[in-house]
Amino acid sequence: MTNRVLILIDVQRGFDSPTWGTRNNPDAEANIAALLGAWTGPLVLVRHDSAPGYSLSPGQEGNRFKPELDGAVPDLVFAKEVNSAFHGEVDLHAWLTNRGITDIVLAGIQTNMCVETTARVAGNLGYRVQVVLDATFTFGVEDFTADELYRATATNLRAGGFAEIASTKDFL
């Protein structure tokens, strides 16, 4: 049994809606697919369930996973209503602990929201965390561009000791 897991966060169709604004990293989905294609260990898929009326709401097309996840055979799939995957329908920390998992590889959407929050909580819980940054993307918010937020997340996670930052190429 491996002590490392790949957790793909909120790789959902609703993020294709133009209401989110301008995104960065158009190669994110291809990099997620490359990670998934090469991955041989435990796999966790996390879905964000928004309140009714939003693109990520249960029952909406946008709540479904993107086609890049078609054919994936996850060990665990669950939903959350907040940023951190550690605060969802499943006690992720207990699930990981029960399987002896100590290392987490993260990718998904949005870089500076759910991916960063999950990485911070995982780091606080003592996991060794690796964020495959180019297998994530985000959107501009207020006065910050998507690329600025993307770079800030990498800096925050690395400098804060929460996670190692890698590229898909380096990871593979």
N, C-alpha and C positions, 0 to 999 in steps of 0.2 A: 504494500500500500504506500502511495506517495504522501508526503507531508505538505504538498503544494496544491493549491486550487486556483482555477481561473474563474473569476466572477465578472460577468458581463452585466453592466448596469444600464437599465432603461434604454435598450437598443430598440426603440419603438417608432412606429410609422408616424405618430403624431408630431414628432420633431421635424417632419418634412413640411409642416404647415408654414406658410409665409408669415403667419401672425407672430412667430417667434423672432422674426427679424433676420439680420445678416449673420450667417454662421461662418466659421473658419474651417480649415482642414477638410477639403472635399474628399480626401483620400481615407478618411476615418473608417468608413464602412468596408472598404477593400482591405484595410489593415486588420479590422476586426475579423473579417472572413479568413484572412491568412493565419491569424492567431488560432482561430477555431479549427482550421484545417490541420494545423500542426500539433494541436494540443492532444495529449494522451492521458492526462490525469483527470481528477474530479472537476466537474463543470457545474457552475451555479448561474442561473439566469434570474435576474431581478427585474420586475416590472413596476413602473410607477403608476399607481391608480389615483388620478386626480378627482376632485369634486365633480359632480355632474355639470355638464355644459362646457367642459374643456376638452381639448384634443386628446388628452391621455385618459379620459374617463372610461371606466369599464363599460363595455357594450358598444363603444365607438370604434371605428376602423383604426383610429390613431392609437388605441390601446394595444393593438396587436404588435408582436415583434416584427422587425424589419426582415425582408427576405434573406438577408445574409445569415440569419439564424435558422433558416429552414434546414431540416435534416439533422440539426444538433440533437444530441442525446444527453440531456442534462441529468445530473444526479439529484438536483434540487431546483425547483422553480417556485418562486413566491412573489407576492406583491408587497409594496410598501406605500405609505401615504406621505412620508416625510423624506428628507434628503438621504439619511444614512440607511444603508442596507442592513445595518445592525438593529434597526428599529422597525421591522416589518412584521408580516404575519407569522414568520418563523423566527425562533430564537437562533439567529445565525451563529452567534458565539458558541452556544451549546452544541450546535450541529457540527461546527468545525472542531471543537474540543473533543467531542465524542469520537471523531475520526482521526485524531492525532495530527490535525493540520496546523502547521505553524507558519507557513508562508502563503501569502495571498498575492495573486497577480490580478490587477484591475484594468478594465477598459470599459468604454461606454460613453454615455451622454448624461448630463452636461459636465464638461471638464471641471468647472469651478463651482459646481453645485453638488450633485449627488456623488460624482467620482471623488472629488476632493473631500467631502464630508465623510464618506465611507473610509477613505484612506486615513484620515485623521483619527477616526474612532478605532479603526483596526490597529493603528500605531499605538494609540493609548492603551489598548488591550494587550499589547505585547507581541502582536504579529509582526513578522518581517513582511513588508509591503513593497511591491514593485508596481508602479503605474506605467503602463505602456502609453505614453502621452500621445503619440501619433495615431493611436487607436481610440481617440476621444475627440469630441468637438464641443464647441459652445457657441453662444450668441453674444453680441454686444449688449451691454447693459448701461443705461444712463450715459455717462461721459467716457466709458471705456469700450474699446473695440473688442471683438472676440479674440483677436490675437493677443492683445494686452492682458486680458483675463487668463488666457491659456498659459502665457509665460509667467504670470503672477502665481498661478496654481503650482506650476513646476517649481518655482522659487520657494513658495510657502512650504510645500511638502518636503523638498530636499533640505532646505535650511532649517526647518523645524524638526528634522529628524523623524518625520512621519513615514517617509517613503523614499525609495530609490526611483529615479526617473529613467526610463529606457525607451528606445524606439522599437518598432516592430522588427526592423532588420537586426538590431542588436539582440533582441529577445530570441528570434528564430535562429 
